[in-house]
Amino acid sequence: MDKPVKTLDVLIIGAGPAGLTAAIYASKFKLSTLVLEDEIVGGQIKEAYTIENWPGFLNISGNDFVEKLVEQATGSGAVIDEFDSIISLKLTDTKKTIETASAVYNPKAVIIAAGSKRRELPVPEEKKFHGNGIHYCELCDGHIYNNKEIAVVGGGNSALLAVKFMTKYANKITIIQQFGYFQAEKKVQDEVLSNPIVNVLWDSEVRHAVGEKKLESLIIENVKTKKTAKLQVDGVFVFIGLAPRTDMYKNYISIDKYGYIVAGENTQTNVKGVFAAGDVRSKLFRQLTTAASDGTVSALMAEKFINSNGG
Ligand SMILES: Cc1cc2nc3c(=O)[nH]c(=O)nc-3n(C[C@H](O)[C@H](O)[C@H](O)COP(=O)(O)OP(=O)(O)OC[C@H]3O[C@@H](n4cnc5c(N)ncnc54)[C@H](O)[C@@H]3O)c2cc1C
């Protein structure tokens, strides 16, 4: 059966803070607005235990924050299409076509707010143990490791906050850190390192994940001595940075050497009527407030583009 072909004003890719902010603005301008999200709504911030730097709130959980954004976006008329994947797209100055599993869209303007995703553990066995021994979200999967031994890879805030969270469940936690120091805030480091169930393998990287049906151990290499050792674990949580989700745009949109979309503060990409907002854009700082700022600017730019007959 042929898919329905739909025209609309603004199509936003990604329902994180940038995409949802753009949706609030675009729909308030009475532009027909669709947000495509191929996972659950909210983006990275839904994983935050607490947010303490969103102006106007002393603190709010990631989930509550996302709930409010969604309420505000849909309340002003935006439609959010969750779990719908983009199969193909074509983005030119004169025509934009985006095909998903359920429909073909011809929007006048496109806002790419696709954010970033956690980098996967670079071992050949990643796919075999993904979600079954190798994990990226302690809030989602941490409870599986009650009274078990785990490892956490990474030394930034995300890694050490995950360690702190996992002390509720695990009976032994080994942090595997590629440097001889942590990048996380000192306060978090002190809290984590004073816990007797936590120990650290400095200057170390994971080379293999080993196990028959489930993960049983990791092969760790000391990057200074080049010696390898086996670490018995039931699970490993990985926090080794983020990578932008921009592969599918590269035939049309300029991408920088780190994979981010090239667009200035006005969020305009090299294609007329296509804007990039939030963490996906090449820029210095990636925060909630900067994502919301980009979301706002991109919607204002999209409105201007459509009403100047560009769209
Ligand atoms: C655990 C954690 C805690 C954090 N805490 C804070 C904090 O306290 N304060 C702060 O300022 N920042 C915090 N951050 C950073 C903040 O969450 C990000 O800067 C912000 O979420 C960026 O928003 P975004 O909308 O640009 O991208 P994202 O949040 O990454 O959202 C992008 C969305 O696009 C979707 N998407 C991507 N590609 C496609 C596609 N092809 N089709 C459909 N959908 C797609 C993704 O699934 C995702 O939902 C935290 C991040 C993490 C991971």
The ligand as an SDF file (V2000), in Angstrom:
LIG
                    3D

 53 58  0  0  0  0  0  0  0  0999 V2000
   22.5150   12.2580   32.0970 C   0  0  0  0  0  0  0  0  0  0  0  0
   22.5330   13.6490   31.5380 C   0  0  0  0  0  0  0  0  0  0  0  0
   22.3100   14.7240   32.3920 C   0  0  0  0  0  0  0  0  0  0  0  0
   22.3440   16.0330   31.9120 C   0  0  0  0  0  0  0  0  0  0  0  0
   22.1070   17.0490   32.7800 N   0  0  0  0  0  0  0  0  0  0  0  0
   22.1050   18.3110   32.3340 C   0  0  0  0  0  0  0  0  0  0  0  0
   21.8140   19.3970   33.2190 C   0  0  0  0  0  0  0  0  0  0  0  0
   21.5570   19.2050   34.4140 O   0  0  0  0  0  0  0  0  0  0  0  0
   21.8110   20.6560   32.7040 N   0  0  0  0  0  0  0  0  0  0  0  0
   22.0940   20.9130   31.3890 C   0  0  0  0  0  0  0  0  0  0  0  0
   22.0780   22.0840   30.9880 O   0  0  0  0  0  0  0  0  0  0  0  0
   22.3510   19.8980   30.5200 N   0  0  0  0  0  0  0  0  0  0  0  0
   22.3660   18.6280   30.9560 C   0  0  0  0  0  0  0  0  0  0  0  0
   22.6400   17.6010   30.0850 N   0  0  0  0  0  0  0  0  0  0  0  0
   22.8660   17.9350   28.6530 C   0  0  0  0  0  0  0  0  0  0  0  0
   21.5120   18.1620   27.9570 C   0  0  0  0  0  0  0  0  0  0  0  0
   20.6680   17.0600   28.2160 O   0  0  0  0  0  0  0  0  0  0  0  0
   21.7020   18.3430   26.4550 C   0  0  0  0  0  0  0  0  0  0  0  0
   22.5140   19.4640   26.2210 O   0  0  0  0  0  0  0  0  0  0  0  0
   20.3490   18.5320   25.7570 C   0  0  0  0  0  0  0  0  0  0  0  0
   19.5060   17.4100   25.9830 O   0  0  0  0  0  0  0  0  0  0  0  0
   20.5070   18.7230   24.2550 C   0  0  0  0  0  0  0  0  0  0  0  0
   19.2380   18.7710   23.6980 O   0  0  0  0  0  0  0  0  0  0  0  0
   18.9760   18.4530   22.1630 P   0  0  0  0  0  0  0  0  0  0  0  0
   17.5020   18.5380   21.9700 O   0  0  0  0  0  0  0  0  0  0  0  0
   19.8520   19.2780   21.3190 O   0  0  0  0  0  0  0  0  0  0  0  0
   19.4770   16.9600   21.9290 O   0  0  0  0  0  0  0  0  0  0  0  0
   19.0560   15.5730   22.6180 P   0  0  0  0  0  0  0  0  0  0  0  0
   18.6810   15.7730   24.0150 O   0  0  0  0  0  0  0  0  0  0  0  0
   20.1680   14.6420   22.2900 O   0  0  0  0  0  0  0  0  0  0  0  0
   17.7470   15.1310   21.8170 O   0  0  0  0  0  0  0  0  0  0  0  0
   17.7850   14.7230   20.4720 C   0  0  0  0  0  0  0  0  0  0  0  0
   16.5740   13.8610   20.1660 C   0  0  0  0  0  0  0  0  0  0  0  0
   16.5250   13.5960   18.7680 O   0  0  0  0  0  0  0  0  0  0  0  0
   16.1660   12.2540   18.5270 C   0  0  0  0  0  0  0  0  0  0  0  0
   16.6550   11.8660   17.2140 N   0  0  0  0  0  0  0  0  0  0  0  0
   17.9390   11.8310   16.7730 C   0  0  0  0  0  0  0  0  0  0  0  0
   17.9840   11.4270   15.4770 N   0  0  0  0  0  0  0  0  0  0  0  0
   16.7050   11.1920   15.1090 C   0  0  0  0  0  0  0  0  0  0  0  0
   16.0990   10.7420   13.8970 C   0  0  0  0  0  0  0  0  0  0  0  0
   16.8150   10.4360   12.8220 N   0  0  0  0  0  0  0  0  0  0  0  0
   14.7580   10.6180   13.8530 N   0  0  0  0  0  0  0  0  0  0  0  0
   14.0120   10.9280   14.9380 C   0  0  0  0  0  0  0  0  0  0  0  0
   14.5210   11.3610   16.1230 N   0  0  0  0  0  0  0  0  0  0  0  0
   15.8460   11.4890   16.1970 C   0  0  0  0  0  0  0  0  0  0  0  0
   16.8420   11.5130   19.6750 C   0  0  0  0  0  0  0  0  0  0  0  0
   16.2600   10.2540   19.9040 O   0  0  0  0  0  0  0  0  0  0  0  0
   16.6050   12.4940   20.8450 C   0  0  0  0  0  0  0  0  0  0  0  0
   15.3770   12.2530   21.4830 O   0  0  0  0  0  0  0  0  0  0  0  0
   22.6170   16.2790   30.5370 C   0  0  0  0  0  0  0  0  0  0  0  0
   22.8420   15.2020   29.6770 C   0  0  0  0  0  0  0  0  0  0  0  0
   22.8170   13.9060   30.1690 C   0  0  0  0  0  0  0  0  0  0  0  0
   23.0640   12.7360   29.2320 C   0  0  0  0  0  0  0  0  0  0  0  0
  1  2  1  0
  2  3  1  0
  2 52  2  0
  3  4  2  0
  4  5  1  0
  4 50  1  0
  5  6  2  0
  6  7  1  0
  6 13  1  0
  7  8  2  0
  7  9  1  0
  9 10  1  0
 10 11  2  0
 10 12  1  0
 12 13  2  0
 13 14  1  0
 14 15  1  0
 14 50  1  0
 15 16  1  0
 16 17  1  0
 16 18  1  0
 18 19  1  0
 18 20  1  0
 20 21  1  0
 20 22  1  0
 22 23  1  0
 23 24  1  0
 24 25  2  0
 24 26  1  0
 24 27  1  0
 27 28  1  0
 28 29  2  0
 28 30  1  0
 28 31  1  0
 31 32  1  0
 32 33  1  0
 33 34  1  0
 33 48  1  0
 34 35  1  0
 35 36  1  0
 35 46  1  0
 36 37  1  0
 36 45  1  0
 37 38  2  0
 38 39  1  0
 39 40  1  0
 39 45  2  0
 40 41  1  0
 40 42  2  0
 42 43  1  0
 43 44  2  0
 44 45  1  0
 46 47  1  0
 46 48  1  0
 48 49  1  0
 50 51  2  0
 51 52  1  0
 52 53  1  0
M  END
$$$$
